[in-house]
């Protein structure tokens, strides 16, 4: 998977001082990728866009 065009953004729930943050790139065709902001060259998780939306919706209902 070529990630060179990924536009990463931090979670809106991330604090201003860093800490435990995730970054998401949802601008690639057919996939949403997630990584640990403290390890940007580390592994990524890849999700089908529909599965990602369902996950986010489920988490939104919990908060």
For each residue, the residues with C-beta under 8 A, 3 or more apart:
1: 31 33 44 46
2: 5
3: 6 25 28 33 44
4:
5: 2 27 28
6: 3 25 27 28 33
7: 25 27
8: 23 24 25 35 40
9: 23 24 25
10: 14 21 22 23 37
11: 14 21 22 23 24
12:
13:
14: 10 11 18 19 21 22 37
15: 18 19 21
16:
17:
18: 14 15 21 37 38
19: 14 15
20: 38
21: 10 11 14 15 18 36 37 38
22: 10 11 14 34 35 36 37
23: 8 9 10 11 34 35 36 37 40
24: 8 9 11 32 33 34
25: 3 6 7 8 9 28 32 33 34
26: 32 49 52
27: 5 6 7
28: 3 5 6 25 31 32 33
29:
30: 48 49
31: 1 28 46 47 48 49
32: 24 25 26 28 46 47 48 49 52
33: 1 3 6 24 25 28 44 45 46 47
34: 22 23 24 25 44 45 47
35: 8 22 23 39 40 42 43 44 45
36: 21 22 23 39 40 42
37: 10 14 18 21 22 23 40
38: 18 20 21
39: 35 36 42
40: 8 23 35 36 37
41:
42: 35 36 39
43: 35
44: 1 3 33 34 35
45: 33 34 35
46: 1 31 32 33
47: 31 32 33 34 51 52 55
48: 30 31 32 51 52
49: 26 30 31 32 52 53
50: 53 54
51: 47 48 54 55
52: 26 32 47 48 49 55 56
53: 49 50 56 57
54: 50 51 57 58
55: 47 51 52 58 59
56: 52 53 59 60
57: 53 54 60 61
58: 54 55 61 62
59: 55 56 62 63
60: 56 57 63
61: 57 58
62: 58 59
63: 59 60
